[in-house]
Amino acid sequence: MNDLSWAVRPAMAGTAAMRLLIVTDAWHPQVNGVVRTVDTVTEHLKRSGDTVEVIGPDRFRTLPLPSYPEIRIVPWPRRRLQRLVDEFAPDAIHIATEGPLGWAMRAICLKRGWPFTTSFHTRFPEYLQARTGLPPGLAWGMLRRFHAAGSGVFAATASLRAELRRRGFTNLRAWTRGVALEQFRPGDTDPAFTNPWADLPRPISLYVGRVAVEKNIEAFLQLDLPGSKVVVGDGPQRAALQRRFPDVHFAGWRQGQELAAAYAGADVFVFPSVTDTFGLVLLEAMACGTPVAAFPVTGPLDVVAPGTGALGQDLRAAVLAALDCDREACRRHAEGFSWQACAETFRQHLVMLPRD
């Protein structure tokens, strides 16, 4: 609890439409789980009658992130951000990321005595360690300080919330994720389905996501597996991995129905990351009937149910075990995750700005 608790008024489902401001350093044209989550929740809230404004790097002059030029960051955004906030006049504020825009919005709220909520999407301390070798302790302290100023920290899974509590985070709120079941579905339910991997030797082991060091993709690519390995996605590590693993099929980014077909055409989805906080791709794969193989870490532990995949420290054994899972069970499990429910929970956890 912080010293703004007196002003906190929950935004319960079914209440009058609100003007919601979401500030995020991760936004289009980036392709990642944060962008997909914010974008999808925004659209659901708009359809329910709320007015939602997303302020991202696209509104500012940006610079490429060192070592990851696909990601753009905003230097010194506070003055312009303040003007944009005042023009929109929000009823509630949610800060989705801990980047320059997030810190600037936090400072504005604290100066004005406005309550706000935050969400924990990304393990930046582990990402920083993977890229630079720096110990994560200092970064965890900064994240703790960032989120402690708010009126609630949204975290996706029980294991993530337990870890954050151990690290000193407080006022945690459960906020799970959803999957677009009408888009991601088994190939045998779509008469127009064409398997994009039909010409590759089976079984097909698939990875989907950023091709970056923090995703631990090498742990998948170096496995001795039957059939073919496929990587859908792009990122700063792609060129190096393509040179090291010439037998792997690198397909680049795919969107929409092409992405759904990529999942549905695979025999097993391999998720080698040990730093993700949820993994939307896990749900997308299972919605397409494709079982998951992963390490037993936050994300897979919370999302993968018995019979829908295999978890283990021996990733190769997990892949081989997942091949025997029931694809219909994978789909049934994914059907329990709704974006509408995700958006409603998000709205309930918001806090309203004090009225004049």
C-alpha positions as CSV (number, residue, x, y, z in Angstrom):
1,M,0.0,0.0,0.0
2,N,1.3,3.5,-0.8
3,D,0.3,7.0,0.3
4,L,-2.1,7.4,-2.5
5,S,-4.4,4.6,-1.2
6,W,-7.0,7.1,-0.1
7,A,-7.7,8.0,-3.7
8,V,-8.0,4.4,-5.0
9,R,-11.4,3.7,-6.5
10,P,-11.7,0.3,-8.3
11,A,-13.0,0.3,-11.8
12,M,-15.5,-2.6,-11.5
13,A,-17.0,-4.4,-14.5
14,G,-20.3,-3.0,-15.5
15,T,-19.7,0.5,-14.3
16,A,-20.0,3.6,-16.6
17,A,-17.6,3.8,-19.6
18,M,-14.2,5.3,-18.7
19,R,-11.4,7.1,-20.4
20,L,-8.4,4.8,-19.9
21,L,-4.8,5.7,-20.7
22,I,-2.2,3.0,-21.3
23,V,1.4,4.0,-21.5
24,T,3.8,1.4,-23.0
25,D,7.3,1.3,-24.3
26,A,6.4,-1.8,-26.3
27,W,4.1,-1.0,-29.2
28,H,3.7,-1.4,-32.9
29,P,5.6,-2.2,-35.1
30,Q,7.2,-4.4,-32.4
31,V,6.0,-8.0,-32.5
32,N,5.9,-9.5,-29.0
33,G,3.6,-10.7,-26.2
34,V,3.3,-7.3,-24.6
35,V,2.2,-5.6,-27.8
36,R,-0.3,-8.4,-28.5
37,T,-1.7,-8.3,-25.0
38,V,-2.1,-4.5,-24.8
39,D,-3.5,-4.3,-28.3
40,T,-6.1,-7.1,-27.8
41,V,-7.2,-5.9,-24.4
42,T,-7.6,-2.4,-25.8
43,E,-9.8,-3.6,-28.6
44,H,-12.0,-5.6,-26.2
45,L,-12.4,-2.6,-23.9
46,K,-13.3,-0.3,-26.8
47,R,-16.0,-2.7,-28.0
48,S,-17.4,-2.6,-24.4
49,G,-17.8,1.2,-24.6
50,D,-14.6,2.5,-23.0
51,T,-12.4,5.1,-24.6
52,V,-8.8,3.8,-24.6
53,E,-5.7,5.7,-25.6
54,V,-2.4,3.9,-26.0
55,I,0.7,6.1,-25.8
56,G,3.7,4.3,-27.2
57,P,7.0,5.2,-28.9
58,D,5.3,5.8,-32.2
59,R,4.3,9.3,-30.8
60,F,7.9,10.4,-30.2
61,R,11.3,10.7,-31.7
62,T,13.1,7.4,-31.0
63,L,16.5,5.9,-31.0
64,P,17.4,2.2,-31.7
65,L,18.1,0.1,-28.6
66,P,21.8,-0.8,-28.6
67,S,22.3,-4.4,-29.7
68,Y,18.6,-4.7,-30.7
69,P,17.8,-2.0,-33.3
70,E,14.4,-3.4,-34.0
71,I,13.3,-2.0,-30.7
72,R,13.1,1.8,-30.5
73,I,13.3,3.8,-27.2
74,V,12.2,7.3,-26.4
75,P,14.8,9.7,-25.0
76,W,13.5,12.3,-22.6
77,P,9.7,11.9,-23.2
78,R,8.3,13.6,-20.2
79,R,7.4,17.1,-21.6
80,R,5.6,15.7,-24.7
81,L,4.0,12.9,-22.7
82,Q,2.6,15.3,-20.2
83,R,0.9,17.3,-23.1
84,L,-0.6,14.1,-24.5
85,V,-1.9,13.0,-21.1
86,D,-3.6,16.4,-20.6
87,E,-5.1,16.4,-24.0
88,F,-6.7,13.0,-23.4
89,A,-7.8,13.7,-19.8
90,P,-8.0,10.1,-18.5
91,D,-10.1,8.6,-15.8
92,A,-7.6,5.8,-15.1
93,I,-3.9,5.2,-16.0
94,H,-2.1,2.0,-16.5
95,I,1.7,1.8,-17.1
96,A,2.5,-1.4,-19.0
97,T,6.3,-1.2,-19.1
98,E,9.3,0.0,-17.1
99,G,11.1,1.8,-20.0
100,P,11.6,5.5,-20.5
101,L,7.9,6.2,-21.2
102,G,6.9,4.1,-18.2
103,W,9.2,6.0,-15.9
104,A,8.1,9.4,-17.3
105,M,4.4,8.5,-16.7
106,R,5.2,7.3,-13.2
107,A,6.9,10.6,-12.4
108,I,4.0,12.6,-13.8
109,C,1.5,10.6,-11.7
110,L,3.5,11.0,-8.5
111,K,3.9,14.7,-9.0
112,R,0.2,15.2,-9.5
113,G,-0.9,12.7,-6.7
114,W,-2.6,10.4,-9.3
115,P,-3.0,6.7,-8.6
116,F,-2.0,4.3,-11.3
117,T,-1.5,0.6,-11.9
118,T,1.4,-1.3,-13.5
119,S,1.9,-4.7,-15.1
120,F,4.9,-7.0,-14.9
121,H,5.5,-8.5,-18.3
122,T,9.3,-8.9,-18.8
123,R,12.2,-10.2,-16.7
124,F,14.5,-7.3,-17.6
125,P,17.2,-8.3,-15.0
126,E,17.6,-11.7,-16.7
127,Y,17.5,-10.2,-20.2
128,L,20.2,-7.7,-19.1
129,Q,22.3,-10.4,-17.7
130,A,22.0,-12.5,-20.9
131,R,23.0,-9.6,-23.0
132,T,25.7,-8.0,-20.9
133,G,26.7,-10.4,-18.2
134,L,25.7,-7.9,-15.5
135,P,24.3,-9.3,-12.3
136,P,20.6,-8.9,-12.0
137,G,20.4,-7.6,-8.4
138,L,20.5,-3.9,-9.2
139,A,17.9,-4.2,-11.9
140,W,15.5,-6.1,-9.6
141,G,15.9,-3.2,-7.1
142,M,14.9,-0.7,-9.7
143,L,11.9,-2.7,-10.8
144,R,10.8,-3.1,-7.2
145,R,11.0,0.7,-6.8
146,F,9.1,1.4,-10.0
147,H,6.2,-0.9,-9.2
148,A,6.0,0.0,-5.5
149,A,4.8,3.5,-6.4
150,G,1.6,2.2,-8.0
151,S,-1.7,1.0,-6.6
152,G,-1.4,-2.5,-8.0
153,V,0.9,-4.7,-10.0
154,F,-0.7,-7.0,-12.6
155,A,1.1,-10.4,-13.0
156,A,0.0,-13.2,-15.2
157,T,0.6,-16.4,-13.3
158,A,0.6,-17.8,-9.8
159,S,4.3,-18.8,-10.0
160,L,5.3,-15.3,-11.2
161,R,3.4,-13.7,-8.4
162,A,5.0,-16.0,-5.8
163,E,8.4,-15.1,-7.1
164,L,7.7,-11.4,-7.1
165,R,6.5,-11.6,-3.5
166,R,9.8,-13.3,-2.6
167,R,11.6,-10.4,-4.2
168,G,9.7,-7.8,-2.2
169,F,7.0,-6.8,-4.6
170,T,3.6,-6.0,-3.0
171,N,0.0,-5.3,-4.0
172,L,0.1,-8.0,-6.7
173,R,-3.0,-8.7,-8.7
174,A,-3.8,-11.8,-10.8
175,W,-4.3,-11.0,-14.5
176,T,-4.0,-14.0,-16.9
177,R,-4.0,-14.0,-20.7
178,G,-6.2,-15.2,-23.6
179,V,-6.0,-16.6,-27.0
180,A,-7.8,-15.8,-30.2
181,L,-9.6,-19.1,-30.6
182,E,-11.3,-18.1,-33.9
183,Q,-7.8,-17.5,-35.5
184,F,-5.7,-20.2,-33.8
185,R,-7.4,-23.6,-34.4
186,P,-6.5,-27.1,-35.6
187,G,-5.9,-27.5,-39.3
188,D,-8.4,-30.3,-39.6
189,T,-11.2,-27.8,-38.7
190,D,-10.4,-25.5,-41.6
191,P,-11.1,-26.8,-45.1
192,A,-8.7,-24.1,-46.5
193,F,-5.8,-25.3,-44.4
194,T,-2.5,-26.0,-46.2
195,N,0.4,-27.3,-44.1
196,P,3.3,-25.0,-44.7
197,W,5.8,-27.7,-43.6
198,A,4.4,-30.5,-45.8
199,D,7.7,-30.8,-47.7
200,L,9.8,-31.1,-44.6
201,P,10.7,-34.5,-43.0
202,R,8.4,-35.2,-40.0
203,P,8.0,-34.8,-37.1
204,I,8.1,-31.0,-37.2
205,S,9.5,-29.3,-34.0
206,L,8.5,-25.6,-34.1
207,Y,9.6,-22.5,-32.2
208,V,7.8,-19.2,-32.6
209,G,9.0,-15.8,-31.2
210,R,11.8,-13.4,-31.1
211,V,15.2,-14.8,-32.2
212,A,17.2,-13.2,-29.4
213,V,19.7,-14.5,-26.8
214,E,17.3,-14.2,-23.9
215,K,14.9,-16.7,-25.6
216,N,17.5,-19.5,-25.2
217,I,16.7,-20.8,-28.7
218,E,20.1,-22.5,-28.9
219,A,18.9,-25.0,-26.3
220,F,16.3,-26.1,-28.8
221,L,18.4,-26.0,-32.0
222,Q,21.3,-28.1,-30.6
223,L,19.0,-31.0,-29.7
224,D,19.3,-34.3,-31.6
225,L,15.8,-34.7,-32.7
226,P,14.1,-36.7,-35.5
227,G,12.5,-34.9,-38.4
228,S,12.8,-31.1,-38.9
229,K,13.3,-28.0,-36.7
230,V,11.5,-24.8,-37.8
231,V,11.9,-21.3,-36.4
232,V,9.2,-18.7,-37.1
233,G,10.3,-15.2,-36.1
234,D,13.2,-12.8,-36.4
235,G,15.6,-10.9,-34.2
236,P,19.3,-10.0,-33.6
237,Q,20.4,-13.6,-33.2
238,R,19.0,-15.0,-36.4
239,A,22.0,-14.5,-38.7
240,A,24.4,-16.1,-36.2
241,L,22.0,-19.1,-35.5
242,Q,21.4,-19.7,-39.2
243,R,25.2,-20.0,-39.8
244,R,25.6,-22.3,-36.8
245,F,22.6,-24.5,-37.6
246,P,22.2,-24.7,-41.4
247,D,19.8,-27.6,-41.2
248,V,17.2,-25.6,-39.3
249,H,14.4,-24.0,-41.4
250,F,14.2,-20.3,-40.5
251,A,10.9,-19.0,-41.8
252,G,10.9,-15.3,-40.6
253,W,7.8,-13.6,-39.1
254,R,4.4,-14.8,-40.0
255,Q,1.1,-13.1,-39.1
256,G,-2.6,-13.9,-39.1
257,Q,-3.7,-17.1,-40.8
258,E,-0.1,-17.9,-41.9
259,L,1.0,-17.9,-38.2
260,A,-2.0,-20.1,-37.3
261,A,-1.1,-22.5,-40.1
262,A,2.6,-22.6,-38.9
263,Y,1.4,-23.8,-35.4
264,A,-1.2,-26.2,-36.8
265,G,1.2,-27.8,-39.2
266,A,3.8,-28.7,-36.5
267,D,3.9,-31.8,-34.4
268,V,5.3,-30.2,-31.3
269,F,5.9,-26.7,-30.2
270,V,9.2,-26.2,-28.4
271,F,9.5,-23.3,-25.9
272,P,13.1,-23.2,-24.6
273,S,12.9,-19.8,-22.8
274,V,13.5,-19.8,-19.0
275,T,12.9,-16.0,-18.6
276,D,9.4,-15.4,-20.0
277,T,6.6,-14.5,-17.6
278,F,3.8,-16.2,-19.5
279,G,4.3,-17.1,-23.1
280,L,1.2,-16.3,-25.3
281,V,2.7,-18.6,-27.9
282,L,2.0,-21.6,-25.6
283,L,-1.7,-20.9,-25.8
284,E,-1.6,-20.2,-29.5
285,A,0.1,-23.5,-30.2
286,M,-2.3,-25.5,-28.0
287,A,-5.3,-23.8,-29.6
288,C,-4.0,-25.2,-32.9
289,G,-3.9,-28.6,-31.3
290,T,-0.1,-28.7,-31.1
291,P,1.4,-30.0,-27.8
292,V,4.2,-28.1,-26.0
293,A,7.6,-29.1,-24.8
294,A,9.4,-26.8,-22.4
295,F,11.5,-26.4,-19.3
296,P,9.5,-26.5,-15.9
297,V,9.7,-22.8,-15.3
298,T,7.2,-19.9,-14.8
299,G,4.9,-19.8,-17.8
300,P,4.9,-23.4,-18.9
301,L,4.3,-24.5,-15.3
302,D,1.2,-22.4,-15.2
303,V,-0.1,-22.8,-18.7
304,V,0.7,-26.4,-19.8
305,A,-1.8,-28.9,-18.3
306,P,-1.2,-32.6,-18.1
307,G,-1.8,-34.2,-21.4
308,T,-1.2,-31.0,-23.4
309,G,2.6,-31.2,-23.4
310,A,5.7,-32.3,-21.5
311,L,8.0,-30.3,-19.1
312,G,11.4,-31.3,-18.0
313,Q,15.0,-30.2,-17.5
314,D,15.9,-32.7,-20.3
315,L,14.3,-30.7,-23.2
316,R,14.9,-33.5,-25.7
317,A,13.0,-36.0,-23.6
318,A,10.2,-33.4,-23.2
319,V,10.0,-33.0,-27.0
320,L,9.8,-36.7,-27.6
321,A,7.2,-37.2,-24.9
322,A,5.0,-34.3,-26.2
323,L,4.8,-36.0,-29.5
324,D,2.5,-38.6,-27.9
325,C,0.0,-36.0,-26.5
326,D,-3.6,-35.8,-27.6
327,R,-4.0,-32.8,-29.9
328,E,-7.7,-32.6,-29.1
329,A,-6.9,-32.2,-25.4
330,C,-4.5,-29.4,-26.3
331,R,-7.4,-27.5,-28.0
332,R,-9.8,-28.2,-25.2
333,H,-7.4,-26.8,-22.7
334,A,-6.7,-23.6,-24.7
335,E,-10.5,-23.0,-24.9
336,G,-10.4,-22.1,-21.2
337,F,-8.4,-18.9,-21.9
338,S,-10.6,-16.0,-23.1
339,W,-9.4,-12.6,-24.1
340,Q,-12.8,-11.2,-23.0
341,A,-12.3,-12.5,-19.5
342,C,-8.7,-11.1,-19.6
343,A,-10.0,-7.7,-20.5
344,E,-12.7,-7.7,-17.8
345,T,-10.2,-8.7,-15.1
346,F,-7.8,-5.9,-16.3
347,R,-10.6,-3.4,-16.1
348,Q,-11.6,-4.5,-12.6
349,H,-8.1,-4.0,-11.3
350,L,-7.8,-0.5,-12.6
351,V,-8.0,2.5,-10.2
352,M,-9.8,5.8,-10.9
353,L,-8.2,9.2,-10.6
354,P,-9.6,11.3,-7.8
355,R,-12.5,13.6,-9.0
356,D,-12.1,17.3,-8.7
